[in-house]
């Protein structure tokens, strides 16, 4: 048995990979749409939103921070509730 203390598991952090101007999604109007990609490892999420580059970049950062906050909570939202 090892005498080294165990290191707690620290999940990788979601981060904004890219934000770029794009055409509007089908059926949507406007010309100021941006596509953003948030990811960690091989997991990637893509969003599309109208607004300025700086506003959409800030939105994507907030989404990444929210995902990281959820990931840092103990337990899984899919695990059954503990009965007392």
Secondary structure as a PSIPRED ss2 file (coil, helix, strand):
# PSIPRED VFORMAT (PSIPRED V4.0)

   1 X C   1.000  0.000  0.000
   2 X C   1.000  0.000  0.000
   3 X C   1.000  0.000  0.000
   4 X C   1.000  0.000  0.000
   5 X C   1.000  0.000  0.000
   6 X C   1.000  0.000  0.000
   7 X C   1.000  0.000  0.000
   8 X C   1.000  0.000  0.000
   9 X C   1.000  0.000  0.000
  10 X C   1.000  0.000  0.000
  11 X C   1.000  0.000  0.000
  12 X C   1.000  0.000  0.000
  13 X C   1.000  0.000  0.000
  14 X C   1.000  0.000  0.000
  15 X E   0.000  0.000  1.000
  16 X E   0.000  0.000  1.000
  17 X E   0.000  0.000  1.000
  18 X E   0.000  0.000  1.000
  19 X E   0.000  0.000  1.000
  20 X E   0.000  0.000  1.000
  21 X E   0.000  0.000  1.000
  22 X E   0.000  0.000  1.000
  23 X C   1.000  0.000  0.000
  24 X C   1.000  0.000  0.000
  25 X C   1.000  0.000  0.000
  26 X C   1.000  0.000  0.000
  27 X C   1.000  0.000  0.000
  28 X C   1.000  0.000  0.000
  29 X C   1.000  0.000  0.000
  30 X C   1.000  0.000  0.000
  31 X C   1.000  0.000  0.000
  32 X C   1.000  0.000  0.000
  33 X E   0.000  0.000  1.000
  34 X E   0.000  0.000  1.000
  35 X E   0.000  0.000  1.000
  36 X E   0.000  0.000  1.000
  37 X E   0.000  0.000  1.000
  38 X E   0.000  0.000  1.000
  39 X E   0.000  0.000  1.000
  40 X E   0.000  0.000  1.000
  41 X C   1.000  0.000  0.000
  42 X C   1.000  0.000  0.000
  43 X E   0.000  0.000  1.000
  44 X E   0.000  0.000  1.000
  45 X E   0.000  0.000  1.000
  46 X E   0.000  0.000  1.000
  47 X E   0.000  0.000  1.000
  48 X E   0.000  0.000  1.000
  49 X E   0.000  0.000  1.000
  50 X E   0.000  0.000  1.000
  51 X C   1.000  0.000  0.000
  52 X C   1.000  0.000  0.000
  53 X H   0.000  1.000  0.000
  54 X H   0.000  1.000  0.000
  55 X H   0.000  1.000  0.000
  56 X H   0.000  1.000  0.000
  57 X H   0.000  1.000  0.000
  58 X H   0.000  1.000  0.000
  59 X H   0.000  1.000  0.000
  60 X H   0.000  1.000  0.000
  61 X H   0.000  1.000  0.000
  62 X H   0.000  1.000  0.000
  63 X H   0.000  1.000  0.000
  64 X H   0.000  1.000  0.000
  65 X H   0.000  1.000  0.000
  66 X H   0.000  1.000  0.000
  67 X H   0.000  1.000  0.000
  68 X H   0.000  1.000  0.000
  69 X H   0.000  1.000  0.000
  70 X H   0.000  1.000  0.000
  71 X H   0.000  1.000  0.000
  72 X H   0.000  1.000  0.000
  73 X C   1.000  0.000  0.000
  74 X C   1.000  0.000  0.000
  75 X C   1.000  0.000  0.000
  76 X C   1.000  0.000  0.000
  77 X C   1.000  0.000  0.000
  78 X C   1.000  0.000  0.000
  79 X C   1.000  0.000  0.000
  80 X C   1.000  0.000  0.000
  81 X C   1.000  0.000  0.000
  82 X C   1.000  0.000  0.000
  83 X C   1.000  0.000  0.000
  84 X C   1.000  0.000  0.000
